């Protein structure tokens, strides 16, 4: 059996574009060739977002490349994929997601200890332009402090 892995596909733009308010870990309903592609690290979540369809949470624009050894049973690269959360978590996201300016974004995909693909998602609020500039300044100051500490 496949046990835990170093697969860790991140959404690097998320912390720059959004204020992260709350995070959740969700399972992802995948096809066989999709999990194989994720294990090869061939997925991109930078442009993806989460939305409710018929009271179920789906991730859209999640790009999982076609599996290299798949035959005609291969999957569609950008199809909607269902996220698996408890009813309590779904209800919380529905209520909070209705607030103005809040959105649900994926943060990272990883493989659990039991071999399942999981996704960390976050309830987030978009940053304004001045917030983004502030983030850049903080990052530059931190980098300078780290360089000074090394000297």
C-alpha positions, -999 to +999 in steps of 0.1 A: +000+000+000+011+035-008+020+054+025+024+092+028+045+111+003+063+143-003+036+154-028+028+189-018+012+210-046+008+246-034-011+277-045+017+302-041-005+332-051-031+326-023-013+343+006-004+373-016-039+377-031-060+369-001-063+373+037-067+337+050-095+337+076-101+299+082-087+267+068-103+233+062-090+199+050-112+182+024-110+150+005-112+151-033-133+127-054-109+116-081-107+091-110-079+065-111-058+084-137-061+117-117-046+103-085-018+088-105-010+122-121-011+139-087+013+113-073+036+123-102+032+160-091+014+170-123-013+193-110-018+231-109-041+249-084-030+285-089-061+295-110-086+273-092-115+282-069-143+265-050-180+269-056-212+253-044-233+233-069-265+218-055-253+222-019-221+203-026-187+220-028-167+216-060-133+228-070-132+244-105-102+251-128-080+226-110-057+214-137-045+178-134-025+167-164-035+136-182-017+105-169+012+096-192+005+059-192-033+062-194-051+048-225-084+061-238-097+059-202-078+091-194-095+120-176-104+155-187-077+179-174-099+207-160-132+191-150-151+200-118-141+178-088-162+173-057-147+181-024-156+159+006-163+177+038-186+170+068-221+185+068-211+208+097-182+221+077-202+226+045-230+244+064-203+267+080-188+275+045-223+282+030-231+307+058-197+324+058-194+323+020-225+344+016-207+373+033-197+400+009-161+397-003-154+362+010-144+333-012-132+297-008-098+290-024-076+259-025-042+263-007-025+229-014-030+193-025-012+165-006-013+128-002-025+116+033-008+088+053-035+064+040-028+073+004-058+096-003-055+129-020-065+158+003-069+195-003-064+223+022-090+250+014-095+284+030-122+309+036-105+341+024-110+377+017-094+394-013-067+420-005-067+455-019-038+469-038-023+487-008-025+454+012-005+437-015+021+464-014+023+461+024+029+423+020+058+430-004+073+454+021+070+429+049+086+402+028+115+425+019+121+436+055+120+399+066+145+390+039+169+418+050+166+408+086+175+372+077+205+383+057+217+405+086+213+375+110+234+353+088+263+379+088 
